[in-house]
């Protein structure tokens, strides 16, 4: 099995990470998944050619967002799911940032990251409410938390995809072309600082935070910096934005220039945000690992959240024109499936027989070097959802042939 650079790095320093850094449980869980991604010993599927009899074993993947390969695939799938929700209108990319002296609070207490979502959402809701209080115009917006900058330093901020308009209680859509940035900056600063102060319970930390809060008001007199790119108008522009900013992994393998085992260093590059100048940095391996693992979220923490029209399910909202018509969803989803994704990314069909070019068929499933019975899997699945899956007059553990065939095909 050929391992990528990150896998080699974490395998070489696994015990050092575990016993010297004392990482959170979610960190070790994601490291274990990433290290074993694509390892045949953890199981996979056997495919066979019905024409010439060749066999091919395809190992399981880890599905961890920390894994650069699986994380990139997750990013593509999430971007596609988001594009299906979007209304066919202009959108704006808004970035909510915080003062540098406040960043360490979110690293020490990760529950405070929820304050970023709550503060950004309250600002948008108040801004649209002030436009027309009687009709209660509601926009659609998606908030995504990033805890990293291009240099991988801890820098929590919110990326927002915001519709330039909203639908009111009278079911009419109102376009909005002007956003009051002065209000947004000051309102976000006030909302965030008040939320953090409410949620800090330790008296010593609260006293220290009050000093930093006063410092923030003094240093950021105009409020926290908010950047907004207007007019993400056409579907291609919005899709490109979603794929770039929403749900992406911390670092792509293409940005890692090398792992020097002799010097125990890692070199990576990035384009500096201020002037787009290419910067190359070299860190000791453990320092580089520290930069990466601090961005692994807690298990179950939602990094992407939907609000407004994109979160609710009203009948009136179904009449809104969507950016991607529902008739195109099925064919677009087919492009992100495993086989099509490999073909698009690497230019070859992984299930095409190398000898006769016939499509190989699924044969058996393996887990921990043992063949897994599909009949047992079917009965186990039916047992878990017995009240829902049992048909009238049908035994809950029966496995009709047409159902079993569909299970095998998946």
C-alpha positions as CSV (number, residue, x, y, z in Angstrom):
1,X,0.0,0.0,0.0
2,X,1.4,3.4,-1.1
3,X,0.9,6.0,1.6
4,X,0.7,9.8,1.1
5,X,2.8,12.4,2.8
6,X,0.5,13.0,5.7
7,X,0.0,9.3,6.4
8,X,3.8,8.8,6.6
9,X,4.2,11.9,8.8
10,X,1.6,10.8,11.4
11,X,2.8,7.2,11.4
12,X,6.3,8.2,12.1
13,X,5.2,10.5,15.0
14,X,2.1,8.6,16.2
15,X,3.3,7.7,19.7
16,X,4.9,11.2,20.2
17,X,1.6,12.8,19.3
18,X,-0.3,10.5,21.6
19,X,1.9,10.7,24.7
20,X,3.4,14.2,24.6
21,X,0.6,16.3,23.1
22,X,-2.2,14.5,24.9
23,X,-4.7,15.4,22.2
24,X,-8.4,15.4,22.4
25,X,-10.3,12.1,21.7
26,X,-11.7,13.5,18.4
27,X,-8.1,14.2,17.3
28,X,-6.9,10.7,17.8
29,X,-10.0,9.3,16.2
30,X,-9.4,11.3,13.0
31,X,-5.7,10.5,13.0
32,X,-6.4,6.8,13.2
33,X,-8.9,7.0,10.4
34,X,-6.6,9.0,8.2
35,X,-3.6,6.7,8.8
36,X,-5.6,3.6,7.9
37,X,-7.4,5.1,4.9
38,X,-7.0,2.7,2.0
39,X,-5.4,0.0,4.0
40,X,-6.6,-3.4,2.6
41,X,-6.3,-5.0,6.0
42,X,-9.3,-3.0,7.2
43,X,-11.5,-4.5,4.5
44,X,-12.8,-3.7,1.0
45,X,-14.8,-5.0,-1.9
46,X,-13.7,-7.7,-4.4
47,X,-14.6,-7.1,-8.1
48,X,-14.4,-9.6,-10.9
49,X,-14.5,-9.5,-14.7
50,X,-17.3,-11.6,-16.1
51,X,-15.5,-12.1,-19.4
52,X,-11.8,-12.9,-18.6
53,X,-12.0,-13.7,-14.9
54,X,-9.6,-11.1,-13.6
55,X,-10.1,-9.9,-10.0
56,X,-9.5,-6.6,-8.4
57,X,-9.7,-5.6,-4.7
58,X,-10.8,-2.1,-3.7
59,X,-10.1,-1.1,-0.1
60,X,-12.4,1.0,2.1
61,X,-11.7,4.7,2.6
62,X,-11.8,6.4,6.0
63,X,-14.4,9.2,5.2
64,X,-12.7,11.6,7.6
65,X,-12.7,15.3,6.8
66,X,-9.2,15.5,8.2
67,X,-8.0,13.1,5.5
68,X,-6.9,15.2,2.5
69,X,-8.4,12.7,0.0
70,X,-11.7,11.9,1.7
71,X,-11.9,15.5,2.9
72,X,-11.7,16.8,-0.7
73,X,-14.5,14.3,-1.7
74,X,-16.6,15.4,1.2
75,X,-16.1,19.1,0.2
76,X,-17.3,18.3,-3.4
77,X,-20.4,16.5,-2.1
78,X,-21.3,19.2,0.4
79,X,-20.8,21.9,-2.3
80,X,-23.2,20.1,-4.5
81,X,-25.8,19.6,-1.8
82,X,-25.6,23.3,-1.0
83,X,-26.0,24.3,-4.7
84,X,-29.3,22.4,-4.8
85,X,-30.7,24.6,-2.0
86,X,-29.7,27.9,-3.4
87,X,-32.3,30.4,-4.7
88,X,-31.7,31.7,-8.3
89,X,-30.7,35.2,-7.2
90,X,-27.5,37.2,-6.6
91,X,-25.5,36.1,-3.6
92,X,-22.8,37.8,-1.6
93,X,-19.8,36.4,0.1
94,X,-19.5,37.9,3.6
95,X,-16.6,37.1,6.0
96,X,-17.0,37.8,9.7
97,X,-13.6,38.1,11.5
98,X,-12.7,38.7,15.1
99,X,-10.0,40.7,16.9
100,X,-6.6,38.9,17.3
101,X,-6.6,39.2,21.1
102,X,-9.8,37.2,21.3
103,X,-8.7,34.1,19.2
104,X,-7.3,32.2,22.2
105,X,-10.6,32.1,24.0
106,X,-12.1,29.9,21.2
107,X,-9.1,27.6,21.3
108,X,-9.2,27.1,25.0
109,X,-13.0,26.6,25.1
110,X,-14.3,25.3,21.8
111,X,-18.0,25.6,22.9
112,X,-17.5,29.3,22.3
113,X,-17.3,28.7,18.6
114,X,-21.1,28.5,18.6
115,X,-21.0,32.2,19.6
116,X,-19.6,33.0,16.1
117,X,-22.6,31.4,14.4
118,X,-25.1,33.0,16.8
119,X,-23.6,36.5,16.5
120,X,-23.3,36.4,12.7
121,X,-26.9,35.1,12.3
122,X,-28.3,37.8,14.7
123,X,-26.7,40.6,12.7
124,X,-28.1,39.4,9.4
125,X,-31.6,38.9,10.9
126,X,-31.6,42.3,12.4
127,X,-30.4,43.9,9.2
128,X,-33.2,42.4,7.1
129,X,-35.8,43.1,9.9
130,X,-35.0,46.8,9.8
131,X,-35.6,46.9,6.1
132,X,-39.3,46.1,6.4
133,X,-40.6,45.3,9.9
134,X,-44.2,44.6,8.8
135,X,-43.5,42.0,6.2
136,X,-40.6,40.3,8.0
137,X,-38.3,39.8,5.0
138,X,-36.2,36.7,5.4
139,X,-33.0,35.9,3.4
140,X,-31.3,32.6,2.8
141,X,-27.8,32.3,4.1
142,X,-25.3,29.6,4.9
143,X,-22.6,30.0,7.6
144,X,-19.4,28.0,7.5
145,X,-16.8,28.1,10.3
146,X,-13.1,28.1,9.4
147,X,-10.6,28.0,12.2
148,X,-7.5,28.2,9.9
149,X,-5.9,30.8,7.7
150,X,-3.7,30.1,4.8
151,X,-0.6,29.8,7.1
152,X,-2.5,27.2,9.2
153,X,-2.5,29.5,12.3
154,X,-5.5,29.5,14.6
155,X,-7.8,32.1,13.2
156,X,-11.5,31.4,13.7
157,X,-13.9,33.3,11.3
158,X,-17.2,32.8,9.6
159,X,-17.7,32.5,5.8
160,X,-21.3,33.4,4.8
161,X,-23.1,32.9,1.5
162,X,-26.0,35.4,1.7
163,X,-28.8,36.0,-0.8
164,X,-29.2,39.6,-1.9
165,X,-32.8,39.6,-1.0
166,X,-35.5,37.9,1.0
167,X,-39.1,36.7,1.0
168,X,-41.7,38.3,3.2
169,X,-44.8,37.1,4.9
170,X,-46.7,38.3,1.8
171,X,-44.8,35.7,-0.3
172,X,-43.2,38.4,-2.4
173,X,-39.4,38.5,-3.0
174,X,-37.6,41.7,-2.3
175,X,-34.1,42.4,-3.8
176,X,-31.5,44.1,-1.7
177,X,-28.5,45.7,-3.3
178,X,-27.1,47.8,-0.4
179,X,-25.8,46.4,2.9
180,X,-25.0,48.7,5.8
181,X,-21.4,47.6,6.6
182,X,-21.1,50.1,9.4
183,X,-24.1,48.5,11.1
184,X,-22.8,45.0,10.4
185,X,-19.3,45.6,11.8
186,X,-20.5,47.3,15.0
187,X,-23.5,44.9,15.6
188,X,-21.3,41.8,15.1
189,X,-18.7,43.1,17.5
190,X,-21.3,43.9,20.2
191,X,-23.3,40.7,19.7
192,X,-20.2,38.5,19.8
193,X,-18.6,40.1,22.9
194,X,-21.8,39.9,24.8
195,X,-22.4,36.3,23.9
196,X,-18.9,35.3,25.0
197,X,-19.2,37.2,28.3
198,X,-22.5,35.4,29.0
199,X,-21.0,31.9,28.4
200,X,-17.8,32.3,30.3
201,X,-18.6,31.1,33.8
202,X,-15.1,31.0,35.4
203,X,-14.7,34.2,37.5
204,X,-11.0,34.6,36.7
205,X,-11.5,34.1,33.0
206,X,-14.5,36.4,33.0
207,X,-12.5,39.2,34.7
208,X,-9.7,38.8,32.1
209,X,-12.2,38.7,29.2
210,X,-13.8,42.0,30.4
211,X,-10.4,43.7,30.0
212,X,-10.0,42.2,26.5
213,X,-13.6,43.3,25.7
214,X,-12.8,46.9,26.7
215,X,-9.6,46.7,24.6
216,X,-11.6,45.4,21.6
217,X,-13.9,48.4,21.8
218,X,-10.9,50.7,22.0
219,X,-8.8,49.2,19.2
220,X,-11.7,48.4,16.8
221,X,-13.7,51.5,17.0
222,X,-15.5,50.8,13.7
223,X,-16.3,47.3,14.8
224,X,-14.8,43.9,13.7
225,X,-13.7,43.7,10.1
226,X,-16.3,42.3,7.8
227,X,-15.5,41.7,4.1
228,X,-18.2,41.3,1.5
229,X,-17.8,40.5,-2.1
230,X,-20.9,41.6,-4.1
231,X,-22.7,39.9,-6.9
232,X,-22.0,36.2,-7.0
233,X,-24.6,36.2,-9.7
234,X,-24.4,33.3,-12.1
235,X,-24.5,29.6,-11.2
236,X,-20.9,29.0,-12.2
237,X,-19.5,31.8,-10.0
238,X,-21.6,30.6,-7.0
239,X,-20.5,26.9,-7.6
240,X,-16.9,27.9,-7.8
241,X,-17.2,29.9,-4.6
242,X,-18.9,27.0,-2.7
243,X,-16.2,24.6,-3.8
244,X,-13.4,26.9,-2.7
245,X,-14.6,28.1,0.6
246,X,-17.2,25.7,2.1
247,X,-16.2,22.5,3.8
248,X,-12.7,22.2,2.4
249,X,-9.9,20.3,4.3
250,X,-7.3,22.2,6.3
251,X,-4.6,21.6,3.8
252,X,-4.4,19.9,0.4
253,X,-1.6,17.4,-0.4
254,X,-0.6,19.6,-3.3
255,X,0.4,22.4,-0.8
256,X,2.8,20.1,1.0
257,X,6.2,20.4,-0.8
258,X,8.0,17.7,1.1
259,X,8.6,15.7,4.3
260,X,12.3,15.4,5.1
261,X,12.6,12.4,7.4
262,X,16.3,13.0,8.1
263,X,15.9,16.6,9.2
264,X,12.4,15.8,10.6
265,X,10.9,18.9,8.9
266,X,7.8,19.6,6.7
267,X,7.7,22.2,4.0
268,X,4.5,23.7,2.6
269,X,3.4,26.8,0.6
270,X,0.5,29.2,0.4
271,X,-0.4,32.5,-1.3
272,X,-0.4,35.3,1.3
273,X,-3.9,36.7,1.6
274,X,-2.8,40.4,1.7
275,X,-0.8,40.6,-1.6
276,X,-1.2,37.0,-3.1
277,X,2.6,36.5,-2.8
278,X,3.8,32.9,-2.7
279,X,5.2,32.0,0.7
280,X,7.1,28.8,1.5
281,X,7.5,27.8,5.2
282,X,9.4,24.9,6.8
283,X,8.5,23.7,10.2
284,X,9.7,20.9,12.5
285,X,7.4,17.9,12.0
286,X,5.8,18.1,15.5
287,X,5.2,21.9,15.1
288,X,3.5,21.2,11.7
289,X,1.4,18.5,13.3
290,X,0.3,20.9,16.1
291,X,-0.8,23.4,13.4
292,X,-2.9,20.7,11.8
293,X,-4.6,18.9,14.7
294,X,-5.8,22.1,16.4
295,X,-8.3,22.5,13.6
296,X,-9.9,19.1,14.0
297,X,-13.4,19.9,15.4
298,X,-15.1,18.1,18.3
299,X,-17.2,15.0,17.3
300,X,-20.7,16.1,16.2
301,X,-19.9,19.8,15.9
302,X,-21.5,21.3,12.8
303,X,-19.1,23.4,10.8
304,X,-21.8,24.2,8.2
305,X,-25.2,25.6,9.2
306,X,-28.2,26.7,7.2
307,X,-30.4,29.7,8.2
308,X,-33.4,31.7,7.0
309,X,-35.1,30.4,3.8
310,X,-32.4,27.7,3.5
311,X,-33.2,26.2,6.9
312,X,-37.0,26.2,6.8
313,X,-39.6,24.1,4.8
314,X,-42.5,26.3,4.0
315,X,-44.9,25.6,1.1
316,X,-44.5,29.2,-0.1
317,X,-40.7,28.8,-0.2
318,X,-41.1,25.9,-2.7
319,X,-42.3,28.3,-5.3
320,X,-39.0,30.1,-5.4
321,X,-36.8,29.5,-8.4
322,X,-33.7,27.5,-7.5
323,X,-30.2,27.9,-8.9
324,X,-30.2,24.3,-10.0
325,X,-33.4,22.9,-11.3
326,X,-34.6,19.7,-9.5
327,X,-34.7,17.9,-12.9
328,X,-30.9,18.2,-13.0
329,X,-30.2,16.8,-9.5
330,X,-30.1,13.2,-10.4
331,X,-27.6,13.5,-13.2
332,X,-25.4,15.9,-11.2
333,X,-25.3,13.5,-8.3
334,X,-24.1,10.8,-10.5
335,X,-20.9,12.8,-11.3
336,X,-19.9,12.7,-7.6
337,X,-20.2,9.0,-7.1
338,X,-17.1,7.0,-6.4
339,X,-16.5,5.6,-9.9
340,X,-17.3,8.8,-11.8
341,X,-15.2,10.8,-9.3
342,X,-12.1,8.7,-9.9
343,X,-12.7,8.9,-13.7
344,X,-13.0,12.7,-13.5
345,X,-10.0,13.3,-11.2
346,X,-7.5,10.8,-12.5
347,X,-8.7,9.9,-16.0
348,X,-9.2,6.2,-15.6
349,X,-12.2,3.9,-14.8
350,X,-11.3,1.9,-11.7
351,X,-13.9,-0.8,-12.5
352,X,-12.8,-1.3,-16.1
353,X,-10.9,-4.6,-16.6
354,X,-7.4,-3.8,-17.8
355,X,-7.3,-6.9,-20.0
356,X,-10.6,-6.7,-21.9
357,X,-12.1,-3.3,-20.9
358,X,-15.2,-5.0,-19.6
359,X,-16.9,-3.5,-16.6
360,X,-16.0,-5.6,-13.5
361,X,-18.8,-6.8,-11.2
362,X,-19.0,-6.8,-7.4
363,X,-18.2,-10.3,-6.0
364,X,-17.6,-10.2,-2.2
365,X,-17.2,-7.9,0.7
366,X,-14.3,-8.4,3.2
367,X,-13.7,-7.0,6.7
368,X,-10.6,-7.8,8.8
369,X,-9.4,-10.4,6.2
370,X,-12.7,-12.3,6.5
371,X,-15.5,-12.6,3.9
372,X,-18.7,-10.8,5.0
373,X,-21.9,-12.6,4.2
374,X,-24.3,-10.2,2.5
375,X,-27.2,-12.2,3.8
376,X,-26.1,-11.6,7.3
377,X,-25.7,-7.9,6.6
378,X,-29.2,-7.7,5.2
379,X,-30.7,-9.5,8.2
380,X,-28.8,-7.3,10.6
381,X,-30.0,-4.2,8.8
382,X,-33.6,-5.4,8.7
383,X,-33.4,-6.3,12.4
384,X,-32.5,-2.7,13.3
385,X,-35.4,-1.2,11.4
386,X,-37.9,-4.1,11.9
387,X,-41.0,-2.0,12.6
388,X,-40.4,0.3,9.6
389,X,-39.2,-2.3,7.1
390,X,-41.6,-5.2,7.7
391,X,-44.2,-5.5,5.0
392,X,-47.7,-6.8,5.8
393,X,-47.7,-10.6,6.1
394,X,-43.9,-10.7,5.7
395,X,-41.5,-12.1,8.2
396,X,-39.0,-9.5,9.4
397,X,-36.0,-11.7,8.8
398,X,-37.0,-12.9,5.3
399,X,-34.8,-11.7,2.5
400,X,-36.6,-11.6,-0.8
401,X,-34.3,-12.1,-3.8
402,X,-35.1,-8.7,-5.5
403,X,-34.2,-6.8,-2.3
404,X,-31.0,-8.8,-1.8
405,X,-30.0,-8.1,-5.4
406,X,-30.4,-4.4,-4.9
407,X,-28.3,-4.6,-1.7
408,X,-25.5,-6.3,-3.6
409,X,-25.7,-3.8,-6.4
410,X,-25.1,-0.9,-4.0
